[in-house]
């Protein structure tokens, strides 16, 4: 699976060893905003341009179509995130 961070112009194959998309982004040198790392605060909420995600921690807030929490999700397909 390919994860693309559109605004940053960074793209890489998903590393199954990554805990979350947030951790994966950090490993690629990106610095997305975050706070709790548990789906509680929504600080890491980003625009999901395309693709499907799975949440391993259920977000406390209902997300709108096209929104993603980076701290508690992993890709299920190729994804494009607007960070």
C-alpha positions in Angstrom: 0.0 0.0 0.0 1.2 3.5 -0.8 0.7 6.4 1.6 1.0 9.8 0.0 1.2 13.1 2.0 0.0 15.5 -0.7 1.0 18.9 0.7 4.4 17.6 1.8 5.0 15.9 -1.5 6.1 12.7 0.3 5.0 9.2 -0.7 6.2 5.8 0.6 5.1 2.2 0.8 3.3 1.5 4.1 5.6 0.0 6.8 3.6 -2.7 8.6 5.8 -2.0 11.6 4.4 1.5 12.0 1.9 1.9 14.8 -0.2 4.5 13.1 -0.2 6.9 10.1 1.0 9.6 12.5 4.1 7.5 13.5 4.7 6.6 9.8 4.6 10.3 8.9 7.1 11.1 11.6 9.4 8.3 10.5 9.4 10.0 7.0 10.5 13.3 8.6 7.1 15.0 8.7 5.8 16.9 11.7 2.0 16.7 11.7 0.2 18.3 14.7 -0.8 15.9 17.5 -1.4 15.7 21.2 -2.9 12.6 22.7 -2.0 9.9 20.2 -5.2 8.1 21.3 -8.1 9.5 19.1 -9.4 11.8 21.9 -8.3 15.4 21.2 -8.6 15.5 17.3 -5.4 17.6 17.0 -4.2 15.3 14.3 -7.4 15.5 12.2 -6.4 15.8 8.6 -8.1 15.7 5.2 -8.3 12.2 3.7 -8.2 12.9 -0.1 -8.6 9.3 -1.1 -8.4 5.7 0.2 -9.7 3.8 3.1 -8.5 3.7 6.8 -9.0 1.4 9.7 -9.2 2.7 13.3 -7.6 0.6 16.0 -8.8 3.2 18.6 -12.4 4.4 18.0 -12.3 8.2 17.7 -14.4 9.9 20.4 -15.6 12.5 17.8 -17.6 11.6 14.7 -15.6 12.4 11.7 -17.0 13.9 8.6 -16.5 12.3 5.2 -13.0 13.0 4.1 -11.5 13.5 7.6 -9.0 11.2 9.3 -7.3 11.0 12.7 -3.7 10.1 12.0 -2.8 8.9 15.5 -5.2 6.0 15.6 -5.5 4.8 12.0 -3.8 2.6 9.5 -4.4 2.3 5.8 -6.5 -0.4 4.2 -5.7 0.7 0.7 -3.5 3.3 -1.0 -4.2 6.6 0.7 -3.6 10.3 0.0 -3.6 12.6 3.1 -3.5 16.3 2.8 -0.5 17.1 5.1 
